[in-house]
Amino acid sequence: MADIHIPIDAIKGRGAATRHPHRFERDAREAFDDGWEPDREAGAAPPPRTEVIWEEARSVISTNDSPDIYFDRGLNPYRGCEHGCIYCYARPTHSYLNLSPGLDFETRIIAKRNVAQVLRRELSRRSYQPGMLAIGAATDCYQPVERELRLTRSVLEVLDATSHPFSLVTKNSGVERDLDLIAPMAARKLAAVYVTITTLDAGLTRKLEPRAAAPHRRLRAIRTLADAGIPVGVSLAPQIPFLTDDMEQVMEAAWEAGARSAFYHVLRLPWEVAPLFRQWLEQHYPQRAERVMARVQDMRGGKDYDADFATRMKGSGPWAELIGQRFRKAASRIGFNRERFEFDTSQFRRPSLDGQASLF
């Protein structure tokens, strides 16, 4: 790959290094504790601003029959994600919107303005059968714009009113805001939360997931959730050879904080994510870029990515098996995944279109 010559200031606070030119609206935010110290570098270029694009959604519950995914229905209040995780497998979805999977994905956020109303309508259908709804599996439902837009909270309010079970996954400590909804639902076996901690290395996290909460702040969120009686797990996805090499330490810290379930995936680089990730490696870790990609290809049959359902989450070959062995041994030693949380769908009350719940 050719050398990358992009000033660090030009990508400060973002994951991708390149974007298509476009205009931004003012991005005013309240102060929020994400675990990072304020940036005080004199003369540093400000990070690109975020633009929110409103969308009137026609449907919000997506379904899948993929054998390697633990849920059959999901909901994402947002398209695109401010966290800017360079490895995000959802980046290519911005291409369908004629937007860049690079900086557009993390700076032009599509917000489903009517997500709660459409969800209520879909749950009200006589043909709908309740099942665990996975929230934020594609883009983080607690990314920074959620602080003001509160779309995720509006979804939780509908699920609470209808006693519909859900799980959510996040890298953001903002989930603590909604404990008043999540904790009572968890007590009724209607809610579980997973917090992603890719690594405990704060320096690596700041480059890999630039706008997500700091690792120690995510651990504190796990403790807060667990203390509130919410079943909480830790996601160790993705595992990246020669970069995220502290899986066991992450699991030990998450267990100490209160997590009792854990899972992992290996790095996935579909479509445009592969060149973006290669560029990021050359920018931040040029001395090990070749080794990282060689091991990634070892797990993908010599390619950057293989979408085969049988291997896309865990990979194949010796390196993939080594990661799997490490996870299984650590999980067994520490105590993860000994009990399975069962969601209760029997409490579901179908809503009427006026927002009231009726007997199922």
Number of C-alpha atoms within 10 A of each C-alpha: 9 6 9 14 8 11 10 13 12 15 17 18 21 26 26 26 20 17 15 10 9 8 8 13 9 9 11 10 10 8 6 11 13 19 16 16 8 6 9 7 7 6 7 12 13 12 13 17 16 22 20 18 13 13 15 12 15 11 15 20 18 12 12 10 10 10 10 13 11 10 17 15 18 20 24 24 29 27 25 29 28 29 26 26 22 27 23 24 19 18 30 20 18 20 14 9 11 9 17 22 28 25 25 27 26 28 23 23 21 20 22 22 18 19 25 21 18 20 21 24 18 18 23 22 13 9 8 10 12 19 17 21 22 23 24 21 16 21 23 25 28 29 25 22 21 18 17 10 14 14 23 24 21 17 21 22 16 20 26 20 16 24 25 26 27 27 22 22 24 25 27 26 24 21 25 15 12 13 16 10 15 27 21 16 21 22 14 13 21 27 30 26 24 21 25 25 25 26 25 20 16 15 11 15 20 20 19 25 23 21 24 28 27 27 24 17 18 26 26 18 23 30 20 19 26 19 13 16 16 25 23 29 25 28 22 23 19 21 22 19 18 13 16 18 16 15 20 17 13 22 27 17 15 26 23 14 20 23 27 22 22 21 18 19 18 22 23 25 26 19 15 16 23 18 15 20 22 20 22 21 20 18 18 15 14 15 11 13 20 15 13 18 21 15 19 25 19 18 25 24 14 13 13 21 20 20 13 11 13 12 17 20 20 22 28 20 15 12 16 22 14 12 20 18 12 12 19 14 12 17 21 11 10 15 16 20 15 10 9 8 14 12 18 18 17 12 16 23 21 26 24 15 15 9 15 14 18 12 9 14
